[in-house]
């Protein structure tokens, strides 16, 4: 009898040490130097076959940086590198527009006409909903999906 996709996913998840599902999202677990307890961080990805591999690779990169002393030398940069969107580690007041402009400059040579149009549409949507100048640390799911959360109430 052939395995179902769900069985394959669960088997892969079981074999992948340090990766688990928590509240419907993949979470990785690693140990920091001089810390007796494991650190668990959600990576915000759905538990699919591909995303389990992504989580495993991310965990490998984190463990390599810890072993090479990157965490010991500069913990703030370590957290920023591996979890750039984590609100706990965002210290400066960066807005969505800051990230938008940075992305445009960073990817200027790679963006095709279609993607540029999509980014312009996204910018228009953000401005219309008064999110373009919002501090990233204050961004909530209710800002992005207001009608969804109103229906749930």
N, C-alpha and C positions, 0 to 999 in steps of 0.2 A: 504494500500500500504506500503510495507516494505521500511525502510530507506536505502539509499545507504551508502557505506562506507564513502564517502565524506561528506554526511550529518551528519553521526555519528561523524566524526572527527571535523567538524565545531561546532556541538552542544557541544562536550566535551571541545573544545577550548574556547567557549563562557562561559561555566560554570566554567572554571578554571581561577580564578582571579589572576592577576599578570603575566599571560603568554600570549604572543601574537606572531604572525608571522610577521617578518620584513625581507624583501629581501630574502624570501624563507627559512628562518631559525627561529627557536624558540628563543624568547627573553624574559627574565624575568625582572620584575620591582619591586623594593623594595626601601624603604626609610631608609637612614642612619641617625644616631643620629645627632641632631643639623644641619640638612640639610632640607630646605623647599621644595626642588625639588626632585622628584623621580629619582633614579639611574636606568638606563636601561642597561642591559648587554646581548649580544647574547651568547647563549651557543653552537651555531654551530651544532645544530641537526635539521634534517628534521622534518616537522610537521606531524608525524605519531601518531596514537593512543598511542602506547607505549611511544614514546618520549615526548608526552604531559604529561604523568604521571611522567616520569623522571624529566622533567622541574619543575613540581609541587612539587615533593619531594625535588629537589635541592633548590627551593625557600623556602620551609618550613625549611630546614636546615639552610639557610642563615638567615631567620627571627629569628629562635631560637638562633643562635649565637649572633645576634644583641641584642635580648632581654636579654640574659645572660651576656652581657657586653664584649663579646669576641672582638668585633670591637673596643670598647673604650680602652681596655687594649693593644691591639696590632694590629693596622690596617693592617700593612704589612703582618703579618701572616694570618690574615683574608682573604685578597685578594689572597694570595698564596694558601690557603687551598681550596677556592671555585672556583678560576679561575687559575689553575696552568700553563696553556699554554698561558695565556694572556701576550702579549709582553710588555704591559705597566708596568707590575709588575715583569718582569724578570730583575733583576739588575746585577746579576753575569753573566759572560761569559760562559754559559753552552753550550756544543756542543751536537750534536746528539749522538755522541759516548758516552758521559757522561751518557745520559739517557739510551742508549742501555745497557751499562755495569751495570748500577744501576738496570735495570729491570731484567737482567740475574741473578744477585746476589739475588735480592728480591724474585724472583720466582723459584729459583733453585730446590727446592723440589717438585714443582708443575708441572714443564714442562715435557711433554712426549717427546719421540723420534721424533715424527712427528712435534711438535711445535719447537723443537730445530733445526730441519732441515730447517723449514720455516724461523726461525730467522737467521740462517746462510745464507740462500739465500737473505734475506733482507739486511743483512750486506754486502754481496758481491755486491748487486745492489747499495747500498749507496756508497761504496768505488769506484766502477766503474764510477759512476756519480759525484764523488768528493764532496759528501755531508756528508760523515761520520764525518769529522772534522769541519763542518760548524756550526757557532754560531746559536742557535735556534732562536734568535731574528731576524736573517737575512733570515730565511727560507721563501720562497715565493711559492705560487702555481705553478709558472713557473718552479721552480726547480724540482717539482715532476711530473708535466705533461707538459714537454716542447713541445712535438709534438702537443698536443691539442691547446696550445696557439699560436703556429706557424701557424696552420690551420686557426685560427680566424682572423689573421692579413690580 
